């Protein structure tokens, strides 16, 4: 289906650039909704999932909250609040940084790692479903085009 059909567009877009921007926003929301539905049974938000993945990528080393903020996909997220929620769920540990008492170190727990391992299965299924829509070369090309757009 086309973006025009999906949003019931009745007037042509002003330009291909306008069409691609609307398409990117619509598709971004579509992907986010799909991922949100996948995470809901696990009691996670997209932003919490992002924090856990950042921490897994640095494991076993701790990560400062300020570094998590820099790496977040959603720059509007409050990493400190997200970490507090993950601490309450026992998925991460928060400790005082030994080299800077004003900073806070965060590390993923074994429970957090185990949860991500379970989610990896679901993420793999999501990837498999969408392999029918784009070839690997097309996925690489699309990713490259998106990178260029942000330059």
Secondary structure, 3 states (H helix, E strand, C coil): CCHHHHCCCCCCCCCHHHHHHHHHHHHHHHHHHHHHHHHHCCCCCHHHHHHHHHHHHHCCCCEEHHHHHHHCCCCCCCHHHHHHHHHHCCCEEEEEECCEEEEEEEEECHHHHHHHHHHHHHHHHHHHHHHCCCCHHHHHHHHHHHHHHCC
